[in-house]
Amino acid sequence: MNIWKLLTDASPGGYQDQQPLVQWLVKICAVFPGNVWTSLRIIGVLPIIWLFGWSAWASFIAFLFFAWTDWIDGKVARRLKEAEGFGVWFDPTTDKIFVLVLFWWLGYYQNNIFAPWMLWLLVIVEAVGRLLILIVWKAQGKKVDIEDVKAKGWGKVKLGLQIVLGVGLYGPFLAPAVWWQDFFNVMFWVIMVFALVSVASHIWEIPEPFHKKS
């Protein structure tokens, strides 16, 4: 088994999808629609926060599980032929809510690692950036809606980095002897770059299908 391809080739029908274990797992999880797995990430922020007051390790394990749902929901949606429509918008929107709440809870409220302006900057880029995409598309004469803003390569890499940062935010609690601040600062700005590039790549994309104004 090629471990590198297993970790990196998550494209539809790619190396991951060809593995018997992955196929079995997707089959088991497909008892629920993809959007149900996606919804768990919004619901999941509550037990993550609640468990933190009891055990940082328990909260961390819960975080890993709910972050994992971002991997399984798309595969389930493709298996059930649901990979279009509402779920196209719902999945990345849920991702943003999940990571932003986590960054606020662990990075600001618990650790005081992030300054408020850093969190607000990320919220603006994530939320206003998506709105800007639709405004530019409509100004170009495209008849589109928010469901056309699909996750692309840059955005998927950004989410992967956000999950890595989320894991790192548990570091001061699980490995307090390690100094984490430099890691947080570097990761934050790398994520910001990917977020801006993701917005820019969408703005200049021609959504398909599209309709010219009559």
Secondary structure, 3 states (H helix, E strand, C coil): CCHHHHHHCCCCCCCCCCCHHHHHHHHHHCCCCHHHHHHHHHHHHHHHHHHHCCCHHHHHHHHHHHHHHHHHHHHHHHHCCCCCCHHHHHHHHHHHHHHHHHHHHHHHHHCCCCCHHHHHHHHHHHHHHHHHHHHHHHHCCECCCHHHCCCCHHHHHHHHHHHHHHHHHCHHHHCCCCCCHHHHHHHHHHHHHHHHHHHHHHHCCCCCCCCECC
